Amino acid sequence: MPTDFKTYWEAVAVDQFLRFYNREKGSRYQVFEHQDSPDFRCVDPWDESELKVEVTLALDAQTKDPLAWQDVSTRTDENRDTDADTAVETVLAVLRNTITKKFDKRYGKNCALIVYHLALPWRWGEEIERLKTEIDYSFSPYDRGVWFVTHWDEFYCLHEGRLYRRTRVNSER
């Protein structure tokens, strides 16, 4: 069992992702090694193929708390709409910067990036559609995709500018 916050949640994220990915792709990847860069080296024991996985946690840059859409929908004051727009812009900016920085890494072929979220469920509509248009994927080194994975078994692949949604994968939990 990992001992620190980051290592623990990275392990949870890759485990959750591999269960989903294996089911979708018909593969049997397992974590072979937890390392520094990329975070995980996974191997399919049937054909010995390798999948490298880099995990980044969606955290607030200043507080290091889980990044969350601020829920201002129940407020009735005159600043509600402005505060909601500001919260969305802040989250999108953090995600855009995080992903863009990860594009500077080069781990070779068969690599996926997971952006793991563990706060409140995300608002995945227009905001994510907008985010995927604001990121230049032509520079992405992640040929197995850039994936948003939430603690609530939501999986969104932004690979090649396409958005896919899969929910409730881990019903055995």
C-alpha positions, 0 to 999 in steps of 0.5 A, a space after each residue: 500500500 502506497 504511503 503518501 497521498 500522491 502515490 496512493 491516488 496514482 495507484 488507485 487511478 491506474 488500477 481503475 483505468 486498467 480495469 476499464 481499458 482492459 475491458 474496452 480493448 480486450 487486453 489484460 494489462 497489469 501494473 508491472 512497475 511503479 516508477 518515476 517517469 512515466 509513473 507506471 509500466 504495465 504489461 499484458 502477460 498474454 502477449 507481453 505488450 507494454 503500456 506506459 501510463 503517466 498519472 496526474 492528479 487534478 489538484 488546485 495549484 495553490 492549496 494542493 486540494 482536489 480541483 473542484 467545480 465550485 457549486 454556486 448553482 444554489 446561490 441566489 445572490 446577484 454574483 452567482 452567474 459571475 462566480 460560476 463563470 469564474 470557477 469554470 474558467 479557473 478549472 479549465 485553465 488549470 486543466 489546460 496548463 496541466 495537460 499542456 505541460 505533460 505534452 513536453 514529456 516524451 515516454 515513447 510509444 504505447 503511452 497514456 496520460 490519466 488526469 485523475 479527479 477525486 473531488 465532486 463529480 465534474 460537469 462534463 458538458 460544454 466545459 470539456 468540449 471547450 477544453 478539447 478544442 483549446 488543447 493542441 493534440 498535434 503535440 501529444 506524445 500519448 498515443 494511447 490517449 489522454 484520459 479524464 478519470 474520476 473517482 466515480 468511474 467516469 472515463 473520458 478520452 480526449 485522444 485525437 480530439 474525441 470525447 467518449 463517456 463510459 460510466 459505472 465500470 467497477 460495479 464489483 467494488 
